[in-house]
């Protein structure tokens, strides 16, 4: 990280929302309890309810007690954390409320200056982001405000737009008020330990990197499967669909991490540069070829979910075969499967290596059974497994697949940070490596928009609940 944690004020928009309650307030409390926050920090919640400072403290305390193990017994730490909480009531679309926020900030730091270090977090629906950013500028709280001596940072939750056009419109607003180095576009997958470990696994182990190319790898398969439906998110899914909800962010970020070239160093821009090259190398999917490389599905019963249209054609499943047309990966298929109500909950990347030139230990077509694999599981377990062939006990020379397995929990115990805790710390310290740069946002939307346009009018195939969804054409 390129910056130590200065004293700062954390401004949380959408302070009474689900994300704040389940993730952000509990994460901030844990960081404070572990002495990861500076000595003088303040947290200002901003929302529409007229609950005041004490009401917000009570709300935060309840959220933390529900979502943090041991918080109920450690009342002293919880009370101390809640003393740092303040609240501003405003309609997020109205400019006048932001002057109340400005007054609250000025009051807190009156002994130092009229401005302080401020980290804004937009835990709000995406449609509110333009209003919030515009009103911050009007109140003199934007990143380019000339009368402010402290630093400014803003964290923006996905979805960052709903297509390329809206992403660019949002970026124009953000760019008018904040510099790019002040903007942190968050995808919590990039805070997961196994995802951050991909870079280390690939580039710190001499036994893997020489094999990480088209000469030795046969195919790569990325699976992001959930064994439940849309639950209470029917209205959101009707506007979004699986391609926008999962593939545009989580899926393409995992693909980039696996396929990227070594960066020149661990500077955030160097890492982002290599990921961006992957996106630019993806072969375009057009009306002429999309049916051979993409299949969309909708789980049976989706149309009966709450807030879902009875004739909905929204996809809850997608299987895509990508081609990365560059020197390293030309000819290696990258398949991606993601969906709701699939057979089990799992996110993993399976790298399958090519078979030996000749198979001495079984039928010629049996290699797929024992082909070497590296399987990086991200959830529900956090593991790396290596599959290789070994002799089955007995007289005959018959090969069986076996696994060597590394488990984060077994090796390192339970003392690791959650994705939101880790990413909050990185944003506070000014480290953007595990956040998303604007050019990557645009490149990923170009890919998704192309698929959506090419598949326009295609009705997703129905698939049974707890199956693996429809199959791609071979």
C-alpha positions as CSV (number, residue, x, y, z in Angstrom):
1,X,0.0,0.0,0.0
2,X,1.3,3.4,-0.9
3,X,-0.2,5.4,1.9
4,X,-0.4,5.0,5.6
5,X,-3.8,5.4,7.3
6,X,-4.3,9.1,8.1
7,X,-7.1,10.2,10.3
8,X,-10.2,10.5,8.2
9,X,-14.0,10.6,8.0
10,X,-15.8,7.8,6.4
11,X,-19.1,9.0,4.8
12,X,-21.5,6.1,4.2
13,X,-24.3,6.8,1.8
14,X,-27.2,4.3,2.1
15,X,-26.3,3.9,5.8
16,X,-29.5,1.9,6.6
17,X,-29.3,-0.4,3.5
18,X,-28.7,-4.1,3.5
19,X,-25.1,-3.8,2.4
20,X,-24.3,-1.4,5.2
21,X,-26.1,-3.6,7.8
22,X,-24.6,-7.0,6.7
23,X,-21.1,-6.0,5.5
24,X,-19.9,-2.5,5.9
25,X,-20.7,-1.6,9.5
26,X,-19.6,-5.0,10.8
27,X,-16.4,-4.8,8.8
28,X,-15.6,-1.3,10.1
29,X,-16.2,-2.4,13.6
30,X,-13.9,-5.4,13.2
31,X,-11.2,-3.2,11.8
32,X,-11.5,-0.8,14.7
33,X,-11.4,-3.6,17.2
34,X,-8.2,-5.0,15.6
35,X,-6.6,-1.5,15.8
36,X,-6.5,-1.3,12.0
37,X,-8.1,2.2,11.9
38,X,-6.3,5.4,12.8
39,X,-6.7,7.0,16.3
40,X,-9.1,9.7,15.2
41,X,-11.6,8.4,12.7
42,X,-15.3,9.4,12.3
43,X,-18.1,7.6,10.5
44,X,-21.1,9.6,9.1
45,X,-24.1,7.7,8.0
46,X,-26.3,9.4,5.4
47,X,-29.8,8.2,4.7
48,X,-33.4,9.4,4.6
49,X,-34.7,8.3,7.9
50,X,-34.9,10.9,10.7
51,X,-33.2,8.8,13.3
52,X,-30.4,11.2,14.4
53,X,-27.0,10.3,15.9
54,X,-28.4,8.0,18.6
55,X,-30.7,6.2,16.3
56,X,-27.9,5.4,13.9
57,X,-25.7,4.2,16.7
58,X,-28.5,1.9,17.9
59,X,-29.0,0.6,14.3
60,X,-25.3,0.0,13.9
61,X,-25.0,-1.8,17.2
62,X,-27.9,-4.1,16.3
63,X,-26.3,-4.8,12.9
64,X,-23.0,-5.6,14.4
65,X,-24.5,-7.9,17.1
66,X,-26.3,-9.8,14.4
67,X,-23.4,-10.3,12.0
68,X,-20.2,-10.3,14.1
69,X,-19.4,-13.2,16.4
70,X,-18.5,-12.1,19.9
71,X,-19.8,-8.6,19.5
72,X,-22.5,-9.1,22.2
73,X,-20.0,-10.1,24.8
74,X,-17.4,-7.4,23.9
75,X,-19.7,-4.5,24.8
76,X,-16.8,-2.1,25.7
77,X,-15.3,-2.3,22.2
78,X,-18.8,-2.0,20.6
79,X,-19.7,1.1,22.7
80,X,-16.3,2.7,21.9
81,X,-16.9,2.1,18.1
82,X,-20.4,3.6,18.3
83,X,-19.0,6.8,19.8
84,X,-17.4,7.5,16.5
85,X,-20.8,7.3,14.6
86,X,-22.8,10.3,13.4
87,X,-25.7,10.8,11.2
88,X,-27.1,13.1,8.5
89,X,-30.7,12.9,7.3
90,X,-31.3,13.9,3.7
91,X,-32.9,12.9,0.5
92,X,-29.8,11.8,-1.5
93,X,-31.2,13.5,-4.7
94,X,-31.5,17.0,-3.1
95,X,-28.5,19.3,-2.9
96,X,-29.5,21.1,0.4
97,X,-28.9,18.0,2.5
98,X,-25.3,17.9,1.4
99,X,-24.7,21.3,3.0
100,X,-25.8,19.6,6.3
101,X,-23.2,17.0,5.6
102,X,-20.6,19.7,4.9
103,X,-21.5,21.4,8.2
104,X,-21.1,18.1,10.0
105,X,-17.7,17.5,8.5
106,X,-16.6,21.1,9.2
107,X,-17.8,20.8,12.8
108,X,-15.7,17.7,13.4
109,X,-12.5,19.2,12.1
110,X,-12.9,22.8,13.1
111,X,-9.8,22.7,15.2
112,X,-7.7,21.6,12.2
113,X,-9.1,23.1,9.0
114,X,-12.3,23.6,7.1
115,X,-11.7,20.3,5.3
116,X,-10.6,16.8,6.3
117,X,-9.6,13.5,4.7
118,X,-12.9,12.1,3.4
119,X,-13.7,8.6,2.1
120,X,-17.2,8.4,0.5
121,X,-18.8,5.0,0.1
122,X,-21.8,4.7,-2.2
123,X,-23.7,1.7,-0.7
124,X,-26.8,2.8,-2.7
125,X,-28.7,1.7,-5.8
126,X,-26.7,2.6,-9.0
127,X,-29.3,5.2,-10.1
128,X,-28.4,7.4,-7.1
129,X,-24.7,7.6,-7.9
130,X,-24.9,10.5,-10.4
131,X,-27.1,12.5,-7.9
132,X,-24.7,11.9,-5.0
133,X,-21.6,12.8,-6.9
134,X,-23.1,15.9,-8.4
135,X,-24.3,17.1,-5.0
136,X,-20.9,16.5,-3.4
137,X,-19.5,18.9,-5.9
138,X,-22.1,21.5,-5.2
139,X,-21.4,21.3,-1.5
140,X,-17.6,21.7,-2.1
141,X,-16.9,18.1,-1.0
142,X,-15.7,16.8,-4.4
143,X,-12.3,15.4,-5.1
144,X,-11.4,18.5,-7.2
145,X,-12.6,21.1,-4.7
146,X,-9.8,23.7,-4.5
147,X,-10.6,24.8,-1.0
148,X,-9.9,21.4,0.5
149,X,-6.4,20.5,1.9
150,X,-7.2,16.8,2.8
151,X,-7.5,13.9,0.5
152,X,-10.7,12.7,-1.1
153,X,-11.6,9.1,-2.2
154,X,-14.9,7.6,-3.4
155,X,-15.9,3.9,-3.4
156,X,-18.6,2.9,-6.0
157,X,-20.4,-0.4,-5.8
158,X,-21.2,-2.5,-8.9
159,X,-23.1,-2.4,-11.2
160,X,-21.1,0.4,-12.7
161,X,-23.7,1.3,-15.3
162,X,-26.0,-1.2,-17.0
163,X,-24.3,-1.1,-20.4
164,X,-21.4,0.7,-22.1
165,X,-23.4,3.9,-22.7
166,X,-24.5,4.3,-19.1
167,X,-21.1,3.4,-17.8
168,X,-19.5,6.2,-19.9
169,X,-22.2,8.6,-18.7
170,X,-21.5,7.8,-15.1
171,X,-17.7,8.1,-15.7
172,X,-18.2,11.5,-17.2
173,X,-19.9,12.6,-14.0
174,X,-17.4,10.9,-11.8
175,X,-14.5,12.4,-13.8
176,X,-15.9,15.9,-13.5
177,X,-15.8,15.7,-9.7
178,X,-13.0,13.2,-8.9
179,X,-9.6,12.3,-10.4
180,X,-9.2,8.7,-11.5
181,X,-6.7,8.0,-8.7
182,X,-9.4,9.0,-6.2
183,X,-12.0,6.5,-7.6
184,X,-12.3,2.9,-6.2
185,X,-14.8,0.8,-8.3
186,X,-15.3,-2.2,-6.0
187,X,-16.0,-5.8,-6.8
188,X,-15.9,-7.8,-3.6
189,X,-14.6,-10.9,-5.5
190,X,-11.3,-9.1,-5.9
191,X,-11.0,-9.1,-2.1
192,X,-11.4,-12.8,-1.7
193,X,-8.2,-14.5,-0.5
194,X,-8.1,-17.2,-3.3
195,X,-8.6,-14.6,-6.0
196,X,-5.8,-12.4,-4.7
197,X,-3.7,-15.5,-4.5
198,X,-4.0,-16.2,-8.2
199,X,-1.3,-13.6,-8.9
200,X,1.0,-15.1,-6.3
201,X,0.3,-18.7,-7.3
202,X,1.1,-18.0,-11.0
203,X,4.1,-15.7,-10.7
204,X,5.9,-16.8,-7.6
205,X,6.1,-20.5,-8.5
206,X,8.6,-21.5,-11.1
207,X,7.0,-24.9,-11.6
208,X,3.7,-23.4,-12.9
209,X,4.5,-20.3,-15.0
210,X,6.5,-22.1,-17.7
211,X,3.5,-24.4,-18.3
212,X,0.9,-21.6,-18.3
213,X,0.3,-21.3,-22.1
214,X,-1.2,-22.9,-25.2
215,X,1.6,-25.5,-25.5
216,X,0.6,-27.3,-22.3
217,X,-2.9,-26.2,-21.3
218,X,-5.8,-27.9,-23.1
219,X,-8.7,-25.7,-21.7
220,X,-9.7,-23.5,-18.8
221,X,-13.2,-23.7,-17.2
222,X,-14.6,-21.0,-14.8
223,X,-17.7,-21.9,-12.8
224,X,-19.8,-19.4,-10.7
225,X,-22.7,-21.5,-9.5
226,X,-25.4,-20.7,-6.9
227,X,-27.8,-23.4,-5.6
228,X,-30.6,-20.8,-4.9
229,X,-32.8,-18.6,-7.0
230,X,-33.2,-14.8,-7.1
231,X,-34.9,-14.8,-3.7
232,X,-36.0,-11.2,-3.0
233,X,-34.1,-9.7,-6.0
234,X,-36.7,-10.4,-8.7
235,X,-37.2,-6.7,-9.6
236,X,-33.4,-6.2,-9.9
237,X,-32.9,-9.3,-12.0
238,X,-35.7,-8.3,-14.4
239,X,-33.6,-5.2,-15.2
240,X,-30.2,-6.9,-15.0
241,X,-30.1,-10.6,-15.9
242,X,-27.2,-13.0,-15.3
243,X,-24.9,-11.5,-18.0
244,X,-24.9,-8.1,-16.3
245,X,-25.1,-9.4,-12.7
246,X,-22.3,-12.0,-12.8
247,X,-20.4,-12.3,-16.1
248,X,-19.6,-8.6,-16.7
249,X,-17.8,-8.2,-13.3
250,X,-17.0,-11.4,-11.4
251,X,-16.6,-13.7,-14.4
252,X,-14.5,-11.5,-16.6
253,X,-12.3,-10.4,-13.6
254,X,-11.5,-14.1,-12.9
255,X,-10.7,-14.7,-16.5
256,X,-8.4,-11.8,-16.6
257,X,-6.5,-12.9,-13.5
258,X,-6.0,-16.4,-15.0
259,X,-5.0,-15.2,-18.5
260,X,-3.0,-12.0,-17.9
261,X,0.7,-11.6,-18.6
262,X,3.1,-10.9,-15.8
263,X,3.0,-7.2,-14.8
264,X,6.2,-5.2,-14.8
265,X,5.7,-4.6,-11.1
266,X,2.9,-4.7,-8.5
267,X,1.9,-1.1,-9.1
268,X,-1.9,-0.9,-9.6
269,X,-1.6,0.5,-13.1
270,X,0.8,-2.2,-14.2
271,X,-1.6,-4.9,-13.0
272,X,-4.6,-3.1,-14.6
273,X,-2.7,-2.8,-17.9
274,X,-2.2,-6.5,-18.2
275,X,-5.9,-7.3,-17.4
276,X,-7.0,-4.7,-19.9
277,X,-4.9,-6.5,-22.6
278,X,-6.9,-9.7,-21.9
279,X,-10.2,-7.9,-22.5
280,X,-8.9,-6.5,-25.7
281,X,-7.8,-10.0,-26.8
282,X,-11.2,-11.6,-26.5
283,X,-12.6,-12.6,-29.8
284,X,-15.8,-10.7,-30.6
285,X,-19.0,-12.7,-30.4
286,X,-21.3,-11.6,-33.2
287,X,-24.7,-12.6,-34.6
288,X,-22.9,-14.9,-37.0
289,X,-21.0,-16.9,-34.4
290,X,-22.7,-16.3,-31.0
291,X,-25.0,-19.3,-31.1
292,X,-21.9,-21.6,-31.3
293,X,-20.3,-20.0,-28.3
294,X,-23.1,-18.8,-26.0
295,X,-26.2,-20.5,-24.4
296,X,-28.6,-18.7,-22.1
297,X,-31.0,-20.4,-19.7
298,X,-33.8,-19.6,-17.2
299,X,-34.5,-21.9,-14.3
300,X,-38.0,-23.5,-14.1
301,X,-40.2,-21.5,-11.8
302,X,-38.3,-18.2,-12.3
303,X,-41.4,-16.6,-13.8
304,X,-43.3,-17.4,-10.5
305,X,-40.8,-15.5,-8.4
306,X,-41.8,-12.3,-6.7
307,X,-41.6,-9.2,-8.9
308,X,-40.9,-11.3,-12.0
309,X,-43.0,-10.9,-15.2
310,X,-45.0,-14.0,-16.0
311,X,-43.6,-14.0,-19.6
312,X,-40.1,-12.9,-18.6
313,X,-37.2,-13.8,-21.0
314,X,-34.5,-12.7,-18.6
315,X,-31.6,-15.2,-18.3
316,X,-30.6,-16.7,-15.0
317,X,-27.9,-18.9,-16.5
318,X,-25.2,-18.4,-19.1
319,X,-22.5,-20.7,-20.6
320,X,-19.9,-19.0,-22.8
321,X,-16.9,-20.2,-24.7
322,X,-14.3,-17.4,-24.9
323,X,-11.3,-17.3,-27.2
324,X,-8.3,-15.2,-26.1
325,X,-6.6,-14.4,-29.3
326,X,-3.0,-13.6,-28.2
327,X,0.4,-15.3,-28.3
328,X,0.0,-17.1,-25.0
329,X,-3.6,-18.4,-25.4
330,X,-4.4,-18.8,-29.1
331,X,-6.5,-21.9,-29.6
332,X,-7.2,-22.6,-25.9
333,X,-10.9,-22.5,-25.1
334,X,-12.0,-20.6,-21.9
335,X,-15.4,-21.8,-20.9
336,X,-17.5,-20.0,-18.4
337,X,-20.7,-21.3,-16.7
338,X,-22.7,-19.1,-14.2
339,X,-26.2,-19.3,-13.0
340,X,-28.9,-19.4,-10.3
341,X,-30.5,-22.6,-8.9
342,X,-27.7,-24.9,-10.2
343,X,-26.7,-28.2,-8.7
344,X,-24.5,-26.8,-6.0
345,X,-22.9,-23.6,-4.8
346,X,-19.4,-23.4,-6.1
347,X,-17.0,-20.9,-7.6
348,X,-13.9,-22.4,-9.1
349,X,-11.4,-22.3,-11.9
350,X,-10.3,-25.6,-13.4
351,X,-7.1,-25.6,-15.6
352,X,-6.8,-28.8,-17.6
353,X,-3.5,-29.7,-19.1
354,X,-2.9,-31.6,-22.4
355,X,-2.5,-35.3,-22.4
356,X,0.9,-37.0,-22.9
357,X,1.7,-37.8,-26.5
358,X,1.0,-41.5,-25.9
359,X,-1.1,-43.2,-23.3
360,X,0.5,-46.5,-22.1
361,X,-1.8,-47.1,-19.2
362,X,-5.3,-47.3,-20.7
363,X,-7.4,-47.0,-23.8
364,X,-6.3,-44.2,-26.1
365,X,-9.4,-42.1,-25.2
366,X,-9.0,-42.4,-21.5
367,X,-6.7,-39.4,-20.9
368,X,-9.6,-37.1,-20.1
369,X,-10.2,-39.2,-17.0
370,X,-6.7,-38.7,-15.6
371,X,-5.6,-35.5,-17.3
372,X,-3.6,-33.2,-15.0
373,X,-5.6,-30.3,-13.5
374,X,-5.2,-27.4,-11.2
375,X,-8.5,-26.6,-9.5
376,X,-8.7,-23.2,-7.7
377,X,-11.8,-23.2,-5.6
378,X,-12.9,-19.8,-4.3
379,X,-16.1,-20.7,-2.5
380,X,-17.6,-22.4,-0.5
381,X,-14.2,-23.8,0.3
382,X,-10.9,-21.9,-0.4
383,X,-8.6,-24.6,-1.8
384,X,-6.1,-25.4,-4.5
385,X,-6.0,-29.0,-5.8
386,X,-3.7,-30.6,-8.3
387,X,-4.9,-33.7,-10.0
388,X,-2.4,-36.3,-11.4
389,X,-2.5,-39.9,-12.4
390,X,-1.1,-42.7,-10.3
391,X,-1.0,-46.5,-10.5
392,X,-4.0,-48.3,-9.1
393,X,-2.9,-51.0,-6.7
394,X,-2.8,-54.5,-8.2
395,X,-1.1,-56.4,-11.0
396,X,-2.2,-54.3,-13.9
397,X,-0.8,-50.9,-14.9
398,X,-4.0,-48.9,-14.7
399,X,-4.0,-45.2,-13.9
400,X,-6.4,-43.5,-11.4
401,X,-6.6,-39.8,-10.7
402,X,-5.6,-38.6,-7.3
403,X,-5.4,-35.1,-5.7
404,X,-2.9,-33.1,-3.7
405,X,-4.9,-30.4,-1.9
406,X,-4.1,-27.1,-0.1
407,X,-6.8,-25.6,2.1
408,X,-6.6,-22.1,3.5
409,X,-8.5,-23.0,6.6
410,X,-6.2,-25.9,7.5
411,X,-3.0,-24.1,6.7
412,X,-3.8,-20.6,8.1
413,X,-6.7,-21.1,10.5
414,X,-9.6,-18.7,10.7
415,X,-7.8,-15.4,11.4
416,X,-8.2,-13.9,7.9
417,X,-10.0,-10.8,6.8
418,X,-13.3,-10.9,4.9
419,X,-13.3,-9.4,1.3
420,X,-14.9,-6.2,2.5
421,X,-12.5,-5.7,5.4
422,X,-9.6,-6.2,3.1
423,X,-10.9,-3.9,0.4
424,X,-11.9,-1.2,2.9
425,X,-8.4,-1.1,4.3
426,X,-6.9,-0.9,0.8
427,X,-9.1,2.0,-0.2
428,X,-8.2,3.8,3.0
429,X,-4.6,3.3,2.3
430,X,-4.8,4.4,-1.4
431,X,-4.1,1.0,-3.0
432,X,-6.1,0.6,-6.2
433,X,-4.7,-2.7,-7.4
434,X,-7.7,-4.8,-6.4
435,X,-10.3,-2.3,-7.7
436,X,-11.4,-1.8,-11.3
437,X,-10.1,0.9,-13.6
438,X,-12.4,2.7,-16.0
439,X,-11.0,1.2,-19.2
440,X,-11.6,-2.3,-17.8
441,X,-15.2,-1.3,-17.1
442,X,-15.7,-0.1,-20.6
443,X,-14.0,-3.1,-22.2
444,X,-16.1,-5.6,-20.2
445,X,-19.3,-3.8,-21.1
446,X,-18.4,-3.8,-24.8
447,X,-18.1,-7.6,-24.5
448,X,-21.4,-8.0,-22.7
449,X,-23.3,-5.5,-24.9
450,X,-22.1,-7.4,-28.0
451,X,-23.5,-10.7,-26.6
452,X,-26.8,-9.1,-25.6
453,X,-27.2,-7.5,-28.9
454,X,-26.3,-10.6,-30.8
455,X,-28.7,-12.7,-28.7
456,X,-31.6,-10.2,-28.9
457,X,-34.8,-12.1,-29.4
458,X,-33.4,-15.4,-28.2
459,X,-35.5,-17.0,-25.5
460,X,-33.4,-18.6,-22.7
461,X,-33.7,-22.4,-22.5
462,X,-35.6,-23.6,-19.5
463,X,-33.6,-25.8,-17.1
464,X,-34.6,-27.9,-14.0
465,X,-33.8,-26.4,-10.6
466,X,-30.6,-27.9,-9.2
467,X,-29.3,-29.1,-12.5
468,X,-26.2,-27.8,-14.3
469,X,-28.2,-25.9,-16.9
470,X,-28.2,-26.2,-20.7
471,X,-25.0,-27.3,-22.5
472,X,-22.9,-25.4,-25.0
473,X,-22.6,-26.8,-28.5
474,X,-19.6,-28.9,-29.0
